[in-house]
Amino acid sequence: MEPETPPIQSSKRGTHASASETSDLVPCGRPERARLAPPELDRIYEEHSRPLYYLALRMLGDPTQAEDATHDVFLKAYRKLGDFKGHSTVRTWLYRITINHCQNLLQTWHRRHIHTTDDEAVWERAAGAAESPLRVLETKELGQRIQKALDTLSEEYRLLLLLVADEKLSYDEIGALTGQTSDAVRGKLHRARKTFAAIFNQTA
Amino acid sequence: MIPNHPTPMNRHTSKLNQHEHEERALHQQGAQQQTAVEFASAEEMLRHDAGQTPVPPAVAERLQRSVDQEPKPPRSLWQRLFGR
């Protein structure tokens, strides 16, 4: 069962913040309107499927499993729109379903992290104080290198980086999705960026 | 028979080849420089990667089939009466 998203401030980080995002998709609460009509599903899918698929892909690390997860997430959303109270944006709600779905899959598969907390501490120290830009010559293999670096990160850092990459999510929303304050998100992101950069530069 | 020692003619040819090699190397280097992309942060890189990663069309097709198989929501009395 997917938990309902708590009320969220609508402050946005980027200029791409969509205040009007799917505002007309809030269900009216009557049972016969609980399910999405196909045109509405089309619209939601069109607007949100790409970031959700990307999140699933990078969380699970496998395109086929990411396809399955994306399908399952939208089917769940289709079935559960009646439970959606509109306290958050549709995008945040869909993100929550996706995160829960992927985390459940990861737990079910007994996937264990490649790293340990100690490993991550080593990478954090290696990152040093300076945040060097990430330079790539061959963008063809970029996805593989990103996946390799993300797999080495802790699940928390990985998720934070993936969420902050979506400019439509505010720090408050990321905090709500990951169960922490926006200040904690900022602090952890700083460390996550440095750790990611240190690991990524080793993947060349 | 091809002489092993360089003649004035093939020395020139060899120089041309060398020049050609150098130009090609420079060209390749230039091409590499053109494709080099620099990202200021991890999320900028992830954003770029996400932009290059479309959702496979099979997902939408499969979702459509699954939605078609879902039980339809109950029709209201008004809908049943007027058949809409």
Interface residues (C-beta under 8 A of the other chain):
Chain A: P31 E32 R33 A34 R35 P38 L41 Y45 S49 R50 P51 Y53 Y54 L57 R58 P63 E67 T70 H71 F74 L75 Y78 R79 E131 P133 L134 R135 V136 L137 E138 T139 L142 G143 I146 L161 L162 V164 A165 D166 E167 A192 R193 F196 A197 F200
Chain B: Q32 T35 A36 V37 E38 F39 A40 S41 A42 E43 E44 M45 L46 R47 H48 D49 A50 Q52 T53 P54 V55 P56 A58 V59 A60 R62 L63 Q64 S66 V67 E70 P73 P74 R75 S76
